[in-house]
Amino acid sequence: MAKVLITDKINEMAVKIVEKTAEVDNLPTMDEDELCKIIGEYDALLVRSQTKVTRKIIEAGKNLKIIGRAGVGVDNIDLEAATQNGIIVVNSPDGNTNAAAEHTLALMLSMARNIPDANTSIKQGLWERSKFTGVEVFGKTLGIIGFGKIGRHVGQVALALGMNLIVFDPYSTRETVEKFGAKYVEHLDDFWGECDFITIHTPKTKETDHLINKNTINRMKKGVRLINCARGGIMEEEALKEGLESGQIAGFAIDVFENEKDIANCPLISCGKNAVLTPHLGASTSEAQINVALDVAEQVVDVLEGRDARSAVNIPSLKPNKLEPVKDYMGIAENVAGLAQQISEGALKTIEIEVKGKLAGLDVSPLEVAILKGILSSHVENVNFVNAPLIAEKRGIQVTIKKSQQTTDYVGSIAVKLECEKKNAYVAGALIADNMQRIVQINDYKLSIRPQKFMLLVPHKNKPGMIARVATVLGDNDVNISRMQVAQKSLDKKDDISIMIINTDGVVTPETLEKIAKLEGVEEAKFVTLNV
């Protein structure tokens, strides 16, 4: 039975879901050394933001298959190390969308109307109305950096409040932003000076670390107001404090900090009026905590039971919206690639993927991942959908994709052509009724055979008795034939050579393969093992 470790006080409902499939230990947050001592026992790890899942922890987790983050951000997990070790990392990108967006808007309005300071004043028995005169958001321009689900939700409400929107997001198109009702800017140089309010909704990366700094603050409109409910460190805290003191910033509302474990030394806590600070409450609603815990727990169960994860952050091409249209072809893509690799010879130089029919109109990046997995699995250990693209990149393997709308005998087909140092290979596959996989071409031979775990390929002279000779050798060596097909080359390349494709019920040993190869009339013999 699989073992799962849950830390960081994840909602108890998640524990109950995982317990149906695995043995669960629900422990308090641990430091790196403590976690390293025990993580080797577990197949899965579930955390929130408190646990830092470092490379050291990941490499100690010899049995880890999946790491789940109950929330959106995964900056507390070493994604590169997880990917290199073939570990899926999942999050819950939608579970706290509403909570984070609502907290962003609450901070913006609280800052605009001086609500926290006014609340403190009146609780002291004071009546200082004129001291807390605020500003309206109606008619003001809200700049949004990061136009994902949270950013769009904030923008939707801001439009309803009568605000103007300006958006910077290098991963959104002008058409998408303008259709939403916002102004699109391609460069941040055109963004800073336009905004009365600026809110951030991006992960913390090399590109966004200290994105808001002394230089960018000085390029903003004087009296700008800033909100950060995304990640600590995107805004440089000393620069925020200086900007507030100089009057360049009229106010800021911050929910996330650079060092949340040492908040007493944060420079922002000494800022008085016009600084609204909350202790990382963006996802802290009862509904959000339940949603993210359930989402991640269900994904962990899916992976442990052999299904796909919905929100794997280190397999971008296998996101549900990309995978769904082509998922039926994932198996045949992997098998076509595995077959091609095992009948080629010499170092692999390039991979050419050709898709035809309905596949030509789709995003086939998930199929590329399946093909890389199929190719690499034959000579690299522990290859999976997570680390296959990274392994291929590190080996300098070049991949090109060709698409053709031309009509074929199948609704959609996929072919893999390998250029190698000694012998190239070309294998094509397709699906027929009820999504049954078929290999439809091997090099110049047209055929239709079901991929099977064990396959024997025997090119031979097209003359009587060849099938009997090969079958006799297999029978004498206790190898049972489950299926067999003989194919000739395509019409424009016909000669006196045909090929037997034999599905066997067991392994054909090198000794048996050598006996077949020595038969008179046999050109070559290849034994292939596929992951079916």
Summary of the structure (lengths in Angstrom):
residues: 532
radius of gyration: 29.8
end to end distance: 23.5
largest distance: 106.9
contacts: 1805
relative contact order: 0.09
helix: 38%
strand: 25%
